[in-house]
Amino acid sequence: MEAFLIKAIQLIVALAVLVVIHEFGHYIMARAFGIKVEKFYLFFNPWFSLVKWKPKKGEKKYDKNGNERATWRDTEYGIGWLPLGGYVKIAGMIDESMDKEQLAKPAESWEFRSKPAYQRLLVMIGGVTFNFILAIVIYAGIAWYWGEKYIPFENAYEGMAFVPEAQAVGFRDGDIPLSADGEKLDVSADAFMTMAMAKNVRVLRNHKDTVDIALPSNFALTLSKAKGFMTYRVPVVVAEVQGGSPAKAAGMAVGDRIVGLDTLETRSFDELGKALEKYAGKPTTVSVERDGKLIKLPVTPTDGAKLGFKLKQITDVYPTVSVKYSLLASIPQGWKMGTDKLTSYVKSMKYVFTKDGAQSIGGFGTLGSLFPEKWNWMSFWEIMAFLSVVLAFMNILPIPALDGGHVLFLIYEMITRKQAPEKVIEYAQIAGMAFLLLLLVYANGMDVVRGMLN
């Protein structure tokens, strides 16, 4: 029960911060352009609010044209009781409040609809921009305070997996890079480029043989077209066995290392994935190393070539090294970490549209499971930064009711020089809200189903 409460508190605190920062992005951009913000709420408040504060009216402000200018005193600030996000109610905008009465009146100078399209666009992307900036700031803070953990090549005992273009010049999966043109290689930002531009790279092969690989002069150009070079081979160590899964039925346990499937050797996760595709839906055996012994277990992978377990993080398998950054150096490092995380997340989205991907979607339970059972500040900030990146990306998707949906209509307006009909925006908003509600129910429903199976 204590572990559940710690996870829940971390999740609530993280989401509250992310929501406030996101909505503040909209709020501050609206204020910058003199747009009235009627409400600023953490969480939703249908029927009543937990906390509500409306500042006293002050002296009215006017712009250079004599029009009344919105101020912070126009806004009602509060905390709702329904923890599903938050919102700012911007005057003169079709949003989740569906305030048709206000839109039926003539537009005022301080309303959203009265402003130029580019200003409205900046207001709409303010939330995702602030979320991404927050992620970069957190990552920079982590780099400065805790430094960065990385895995030296020599500590990755299963070596690297290479793209076909690299294998064509002599690299083999499992090779461990040692040096480039006689200089020892470390895992720095330019290590991969150093190797790609070298004339000769020395690797350790099969844990015993030293092999020199001569690279062609245009190898770096070849790799730029290949969009990659090499990645760590991840040993398949079980971190968690999912309830009702083939792995559970086979008797697999936390800490097991999968090293084979039938007669195929699977020393790394990519090898296991290829092997599972051959045995999808077919009875076979899985070989695991447990307490120094090799055990064979009968198993039948799913039709989607899955066993049903969570993989232990690579940094928990290979010995890692930490690097400290100065305050100044932490800023570009924070930017790199944020953009790398965004790129990785965007690439992973393609799996959502597969059968197994749809079944892996989760709600608040899944988000809560990301946090450790014991409070750890580094883990908390890392997860918050990651969720901030996710929130930024998800909100910019071109789905009505999300920021990206409003951006889509604004881009249409900027291209065609005319606004989309209010009825179209209104119906799109309703459809988007319905879709998001169904997605919320489905995601949390999958959490319940998985919980019942465990």
C-alpha positions as CSV (number, residue, x, y, z in Angstrom):
1,M,0.0,0.0,0.0
2,E,2.9,2.4,0.8
3,A,4.5,1.8,-2.6
4,F,1.1,2.5,-4.3
5,L,0.8,5.8,-2.4
6,I,4.3,6.9,-3.2
7,K,3.7,6.2,-6.9
8,A,0.4,8.0,-6.8
9,I,1.8,11.1,-5.1
10,Q,4.6,11.3,-7.6
11,L,2.2,11.0,-10.5
12,I,-0.2,13.6,-9.1
13,V,2.6,16.1,-8.3
14,A,4.2,15.6,-11.8
15,L,0.9,16.0,-13.7
16,A,0.0,19.0,-11.6
17,V,3.3,20.8,-12.5
18,L,3.1,19.8,-16.1
19,V,-0.5,21.0,-16.5
20,V,0.2,24.3,-14.7
21,I,3.2,24.9,-17.0
22,H,1.3,24.0,-20.1
23,E,-1.7,26.2,-19.3
24,F,0.6,29.0,-18.2
25,G,2.2,28.9,-21.7
26,H,-1.3,29.6,-23.2
27,Y,-2.0,32.2,-20.5
28,I,1.2,34.2,-20.8
29,M,1.0,34.3,-24.6
30,A,-2.6,35.4,-24.5
31,R,-1.7,38.2,-22.0
32,A,1.2,39.3,-24.2
33,F,-1.3,40.0,-27.0
34,G,-3.9,41.7,-24.8
35,I,-6.4,38.8,-24.8
36,K,-8.6,38.3,-21.8
37,V,-8.2,35.0,-20.0
38,E,-11.4,34.4,-18.0
39,K,-10.3,31.3,-16.1
40,F,-7.0,29.5,-15.2
41,Y,-7.6,26.1,-13.6
42,L,-5.6,23.2,-12.4
43,F,-7.9,20.2,-13.0
44,F,-11.4,20.5,-14.2
45,N,-14.3,21.9,-12.1
46,P,-17.7,20.8,-13.4
47,W,-20.4,22.0,-10.9
48,F,-17.9,23.2,-8.2
49,S,-14.3,24.0,-7.5
50,L,-12.0,23.0,-4.6
51,V,-10.3,26.4,-4.6
52,K,-11.4,29.6,-6.4
53,W,-10.0,33.1,-6.3
54,K,-11.0,36.1,-8.4
55,P,-8.9,39.3,-7.9
56,K,-10.6,42.6,-7.2
57,K,-11.1,44.8,-10.2
58,G,-8.4,47.5,-10.5
59,E,-8.1,50.5,-12.8
60,K,-8.9,49.7,-16.4
61,K,-6.1,49.6,-18.9
62,Y,-6.3,50.8,-22.5
63,D,-4.1,50.2,-25.6
64,K,-2.8,52.9,-27.9
65,N,-6.0,52.8,-29.9
66,G,-8.2,53.5,-26.9
67,N,-9.5,49.9,-26.6
68,E,-9.8,48.3,-23.2
69,R,-6.8,46.0,-22.5
70,A,-7.1,42.7,-20.6
71,T,-5.2,42.3,-17.3
72,W,-4.4,39.5,-14.9
73,R,-7.3,40.7,-12.7
74,D,-9.8,39.5,-15.4
75,T,-8.9,35.9,-14.6
76,E,-10.5,33.6,-12.1
77,Y,-7.8,31.2,-10.7
78,G,-8.7,27.9,-9.1
79,I,-8.3,24.2,-8.6
80,G,-10.9,21.8,-9.8
81,W,-11.9,18.4,-8.3
82,L,-11.6,16.3,-11.5
83,P,-7.8,15.5,-12.0
84,L,-7.9,15.0,-15.8
85,G,-5.8,18.0,-16.8
86,G,-6.5,21.6,-16.6
87,Y,-7.5,24.6,-18.8
88,V,-7.5,28.3,-19.4
89,K,-10.7,29.8,-20.7
90,I,-9.7,32.3,-23.3
91,A,-12.4,34.9,-24.3
92,G,-13.7,34.6,-27.8
93,M,-12.4,31.1,-28.5
94,I,-14.2,27.9,-29.3
95,D,-12.8,25.5,-26.7
96,E,-13.9,22.8,-24.3
97,S,-16.2,25.2,-22.5
98,M,-18.4,25.5,-25.7
99,D,-19.4,29.0,-24.7
100,K,-21.8,29.8,-27.6
101,E,-23.4,32.8,-25.8
102,Q,-20.2,34.8,-25.9
103,L,-19.5,33.9,-29.5
104,A,-23.0,35.1,-30.5
105,K,-22.1,38.7,-29.4
106,P,-20.0,41.1,-31.5
107,A,-16.3,40.5,-31.1
108,E,-14.5,42.7,-28.6
109,S,-10.9,44.0,-29.1
110,W,-9.6,41.9,-26.2
111,E,-11.1,38.6,-27.6
112,F,-9.1,35.8,-29.2
113,R,-11.1,35.9,-32.4
114,S,-10.3,39.6,-32.9
115,K,-6.5,39.0,-33.0
116,P,-4.4,38.3,-36.2
117,A,-4.0,34.7,-37.1
118,Y,-0.2,34.6,-36.2
119,Q,-1.0,35.9,-32.7
120,R,-3.7,33.2,-32.2
121,L,-1.2,30.6,-33.5
122,L,1.4,31.7,-30.9
123,V,-1.2,31.5,-28.2
124,M,-2.1,27.9,-29.2
125,I,1.5,26.6,-29.4
126,G,2.4,28.4,-26.1
127,G,1.4,25.3,-24.0
128,V,3.5,22.8,-25.9
129,T,6.4,25.2,-26.2
130,F,6.5,25.7,-22.4
131,N,6.3,21.9,-21.9
132,F,9.3,21.3,-24.1
133,I,11.2,24.2,-22.5
134,L,10.4,22.7,-19.1
135,A,11.8,19.3,-20.3
136,I,15.0,20.9,-21.5
137,V,15.4,22.9,-18.2
138,I,14.9,19.7,-16.2
139,Y,17.3,17.7,-18.3
140,A,19.9,20.5,-18.0
141,G,19.3,20.4,-14.2
142,I,19.8,16.7,-14.1
143,A,23.0,17.0,-16.2
144,W,24.4,19.7,-13.8
145,Y,23.4,18.1,-10.5
146,W,23.6,14.4,-11.1
147,G,25.6,14.3,-14.4
148,E,25.0,11.7,-17.1
149,K,25.2,7.9,-16.9
150,Y,26.5,6.1,-19.9
151,I,27.9,2.7,-20.8
152,P,31.5,2.5,-22.0
153,F,31.9,0.3,-25.1
154,E,34.0,-2.2,-23.2
155,N,31.4,-2.7,-20.6
156,A,28.8,-3.7,-23.1
157,Y,29.8,-7.4,-23.1
158,E,27.3,-8.3,-25.9
159,G,28.7,-5.6,-28.1
160,M,26.9,-3.6,-30.7
161,A,24.3,-4.2,-33.5
162,F,25.3,-2.7,-36.8
163,V,23.3,-1.5,-39.8
164,P,23.7,-3.4,-43.1
165,E,25.9,-0.7,-44.5
166,A,28.4,-1.1,-41.6
167,Q,28.3,-4.9,-41.9
168,A,29.1,-4.5,-45.6
169,V,32.5,-3.0,-44.8
170,G,33.4,-5.6,-42.1
171,F,31.6,-4.9,-38.9
172,R,29.7,-7.8,-37.3
173,D,26.9,-7.8,-34.7
174,G,28.5,-8.4,-31.3
175,D,31.7,-6.4,-32.1
176,I,32.9,-4.1,-29.3
177,P,34.6,-0.9,-30.6
178,L,38.0,-0.4,-29.1
179,S,39.8,2.4,-31.1
180,A,39.7,4.5,-34.2
181,D,43.0,5.3,-36.0
182,G,44.8,4.2,-32.9
183,E,42.9,6.4,-30.5
184,K,40.9,4.7,-27.7
185,L,37.1,5.2,-28.2
186,D,34.9,6.5,-25.4
187,V,31.1,7.1,-25.5
188,S,31.1,10.8,-26.3
189,A,28.8,12.8,-28.4
190,D,31.1,12.5,-31.4
191,A,32.3,8.9,-30.9
192,F,30.1,7.5,-33.7
193,M,31.3,10.2,-36.1
194,T,34.9,9.6,-35.1
195,M,34.5,6.0,-36.0
196,A,32.7,6.8,-39.3
197,M,35.4,9.1,-40.4
198,A,38.4,7.0,-39.3
199,K,40.6,5.0,-41.8
200,N,40.8,2.1,-39.4
201,V,38.6,0.9,-36.5
202,R,39.7,-1.9,-34.1
203,V,37.0,-4.1,-32.5
204,L,36.9,-7.0,-30.1
205,R,35.1,-10.0,-31.7
206,N,33.8,-13.1,-29.9
207,H,35.3,-11.7,-26.7
208,K,38.8,-12.8,-27.7
209,D,39.8,-11.7,-31.2
210,T,41.1,-8.3,-32.1
211,V,40.0,-7.3,-35.6
212,D,41.1,-4.2,-37.6
213,I,38.5,-2.9,-40.1
214,A,39.6,-0.7,-42.9
215,L,37.0,1.9,-43.8
216,P,36.4,3.4,-47.3
217,S,36.9,7.1,-47.5
218,N,33.2,7.7,-48.2
219,F,31.9,5.6,-45.3
220,A,30.6,8.6,-43.3
221,L,28.5,9.6,-46.4
222,T,27.2,6.1,-46.7
223,L,26.1,6.1,-43.1
224,S,24.4,9.5,-43.4
225,K,22.2,7.9,-46.1
226,A,21.7,4.8,-43.9
227,K,20.5,7.0,-41.0
228,G,22.3,5.1,-38.4
229,F,25.5,3.1,-37.6
230,M,25.2,1.0,-34.5
231,T,23.3,0.5,-31.3
232,Y,24.0,-1.4,-28.0
233,R,22.9,-5.0,-28.1
234,V,20.6,-5.4,-25.1
235,P,20.8,-8.6,-23.1
236,V,17.3,-10.0,-22.5
237,V,16.9,-9.9,-18.7
238,V,13.4,-10.1,-17.3
239,A,12.3,-7.1,-15.2
240,E,8.6,-8.1,-14.8
241,V,6.4,-10.9,-16.0
242,Q,3.0,-9.9,-17.1
243,G,-0.1,-11.7,-15.8
244,G,-1.8,-14.1,-18.2
245,S,1.1,-14.0,-20.6
246,P,3.0,-16.9,-22.2
247,A,6.0,-16.0,-20.1
248,K,3.9,-16.4,-16.9
249,A,2.5,-19.7,-18.1
250,A,6.1,-20.9,-18.8
251,G,7.3,-20.1,-15.3
252,M,9.7,-17.3,-16.2
253,A,10.8,-15.2,-13.3
254,V,12.2,-11.8,-12.6
255,G,16.0,-11.9,-13.2
256,D,15.9,-14.6,-15.8
257,R,18.1,-14.0,-18.8
258,I,16.8,-15.4,-22.1
259,V,19.6,-16.8,-24.2
260,G,17.8,-19.0,-26.7
261,L,14.5,-20.0,-28.4
262,D,14.4,-23.6,-29.6
263,T,17.8,-24.1,-31.3
264,L,18.3,-20.4,-32.0
265,E,20.7,-18.4,-29.8
266,T,19.3,-15.1,-28.6
267,R,22.0,-13.2,-26.7
268,S,20.4,-9.9,-27.4
269,F,16.9,-8.4,-27.6
270,D,17.0,-7.9,-31.3
271,E,17.9,-11.6,-31.8
272,L,15.0,-12.6,-29.6
273,G,12.6,-10.5,-31.6
274,K,13.7,-12.1,-34.9
275,A,13.4,-15.6,-33.3
276,L,10.0,-15.0,-31.9
277,E,8.7,-14.0,-35.3
278,K,9.5,-17.5,-36.5
279,Y,7.7,-19.2,-33.6
280,A,4.7,-16.9,-33.3
281,G,1.7,-19.0,-32.1
282,K,3.8,-22.2,-32.1
283,P,4.9,-24.3,-29.1
284,T,8.6,-24.2,-28.5
285,T,11.1,-23.9,-25.7
286,V,12.9,-20.9,-24.2
287,S,16.3,-21.2,-22.7
288,V,17.0,-19.0,-19.6
289,E,20.0,-18.5,-17.4
290,R,18.9,-18.5,-13.7
291,D,21.3,-18.5,-10.7
292,G,24.1,-19.7,-12.9
293,K,22.2,-22.6,-14.4
294,L,20.7,-23.0,-17.9
295,I,17.0,-23.9,-17.8
296,K,14.7,-24.8,-20.7
297,L,11.0,-23.9,-20.4
298,P,8.1,-24.8,-22.7
299,V,6.4,-21.7,-24.1
300,T,4.0,-20.7,-26.9
301,P,4.6,-17.1,-28.1
302,T,1.5,-15.0,-29.0
303,D,0.4,-14.6,-32.6
304,G,2.0,-11.2,-32.4
305,A,5.3,-12.8,-31.5
306,K,5.3,-11.7,-27.8
307,L,6.2,-13.5,-24.6
308,G,4.7,-10.9,-22.2
309,F,7.5,-9.5,-20.0
310,K,9.1,-6.2,-19.4
311,L,12.8,-5.9,-20.3
312,K,15.3,-4.8,-17.7
313,Q,16.8,-1.4,-18.6
314,I,20.1,-1.6,-20.3
315,T,21.7,0.7,-17.7
316,D,20.7,-1.8,-15.0
317,V,22.4,-4.6,-17.0
318,Y,25.7,-3.1,-18.1
319,P,28.1,-1.3,-15.7
320,T,27.6,2.5,-16.3
321,V,29.9,5.5,-15.9
322,S,28.7,9.0,-14.8
323,V,29.9,12.4,-16.2
324,K,29.5,15.7,-14.4
325,Y,28.6,18.9,-16.2
326,S,29.2,22.6,-15.3
327,L,26.2,24.9,-15.2
328,L,27.1,26.4,-18.6
329,A,27.8,23.0,-20.2
330,S,24.5,21.5,-18.8
331,I,22.4,23.8,-21.0
332,P,23.3,22.3,-24.4
333,Q,23.3,18.9,-22.8
334,G,19.8,19.5,-21.6
335,W,18.8,20.5,-25.1
336,K,20.4,17.3,-26.5
337,M,18.6,15.1,-24.0
338,G,15.3,16.7,-24.7
339,T,15.5,16.5,-28.5
340,D,16.8,12.9,-28.3
341,K,13.9,11.9,-26.1
342,L,11.4,13.6,-28.4
343,T,12.9,11.9,-31.5
344,S,12.8,8.5,-29.9
345,Y,9.2,9.0,-28.7
346,V,8.0,10.1,-32.1
347,K,9.6,7.1,-33.8
348,S,8.0,4.8,-31.3
349,M,4.5,6.1,-32.1
350,K,4.4,3.9,-35.2
351,Y,3.9,0.9,-33.0
352,V,0.7,2.3,-31.5
353,F,-1.1,1.5,-34.7
354,T,-0.4,-2.2,-34.5
355,K,-2.5,-4.8,-32.7
356,D,0.0,-5.3,-29.9
357,G,0.7,-1.6,-29.7
358,A,-3.0,-0.8,-29.2
359,Q,-3.2,-3.4,-26.4
360,S,-0.2,-1.8,-24.7
361,I,-1.9,1.6,-24.4
362,G,-2.4,2.6,-20.7
363,G,-3.9,5.3,-18.6
364,F,-3.1,6.6,-15.2
365,G,-2.1,3.2,-13.9
366,T,0.5,2.9,-16.6
367,L,1.8,6.4,-16.0
368,G,2.0,5.7,-12.3
369,S,4.0,2.5,-12.9
370,L,6.7,4.6,-14.5
371,F,7.6,6.0,-11.1
372,P,9.8,4.0,-8.5
373,E,8.2,2.5,-5.4
374,K,10.6,4.5,-3.2
375,W,11.0,8.3,-3.7
376,N,14.0,9.0,-5.8
377,W,14.5,12.6,-6.9
378,M,16.6,11.8,-10.0
379,S,14.0,9.3,-11.2
380,F,11.2,11.7,-10.4
381,W,12.7,14.5,-12.5
382,E,13.7,12.2,-15.3
383,I,10.2,10.9,-15.6
384,M,8.6,14.3,-15.3
385,A,10.9,15.6,-18.1
386,F,9.9,12.6,-20.2
387,L,6.2,13.2,-19.5
388,S,6.6,16.9,-20.4
389,V,8.0,15.8,-23.8
390,V,5.1,13.4,-24.3
391,L,2.6,16.0,-23.3
392,A,4.1,18.5,-25.7
393,F,4.0,16.0,-28.6
394,M,0.6,14.6,-27.9
395,N,-1.0,18.1,-27.6
396,I,0.4,19.2,-30.9
397,L,-1.2,16.3,-32.8
398,P,-3.8,17.6,-35.3
399,I,-6.7,16.3,-33.4
400,P,-9.7,18.6,-32.7
401,A,-9.9,19.6,-29.0
402,L,-6.1,19.4,-28.7
403,D,-3.8,22.3,-29.3
404,G,-2.8,20.7,-32.6
405,G,-6.4,20.8,-33.8
406,H,-6.7,24.5,-33.3
407,V,-3.3,25.0,-34.9
408,L,-4.6,23.1,-38.0
409,F,-7.5,25.5,-38.4
410,L,-5.2,28.5,-38.0
411,I,-2.8,27.2,-40.6
412,Y,-5.7,26.7,-42.9
413,E,-6.8,30.3,-42.2
414,M,-3.3,31.6,-42.8
415,I,-3.0,29.8,-46.2
416,T,-6.5,30.6,-47.5
417,R,-6.8,34.0,-45.9
418,K,-10.2,33.2,-44.5
419,Q,-11.3,31.6,-41.2
420,A,-12.9,28.2,-41.1
421,P,-16.7,28.4,-40.4
422,E,-17.4,28.5,-36.6
423,K,-19.9,25.6,-37.0
424,V,-17.1,23.4,-38.5
425,I,-14.8,24.3,-35.6
426,E,-17.6,23.7,-33.1
427,Y,-18.5,20.3,-34.5
428,A,-14.8,19.3,-34.8
429,Q,-14.3,20.3,-31.2
430,I,-17.2,18.1,-30.1
431,A,-15.9,15.2,-32.2
432,G,-12.4,15.6,-30.8
433,M,-13.7,15.7,-27.2
434,A,-15.7,12.6,-27.7
435,F,-12.7,10.8,-29.2
436,L,-10.4,11.8,-26.4
437,L,-13.0,10.7,-23.8
438,L,-13.3,7.3,-25.5
439,L,-9.5,7.0,-25.6
440,L,-9.3,7.9,-21.9
441,V,-11.9,5.2,-21.1
442,Y,-10.1,2.6,-23.3
443,A,-6.6,3.4,-21.9
444,N,-7.7,3.2,-18.3
445,G,-9.8,0.1,-19.1
446,M,-6.7,-1.6,-20.4
447,D,-5.0,-0.8,-17.0
448,V,-7.9,-2.5,-15.2
449,V,-7.7,-5.6,-17.5
450,R,-4.0,-5.9,-17.0
451,G,-4.4,-5.5,-13.3
452,M,-6.9,-8.3,-13.1
453,L,-4.5,-10.6,-15.0
454,N,-1.6,-9.9,-12.7
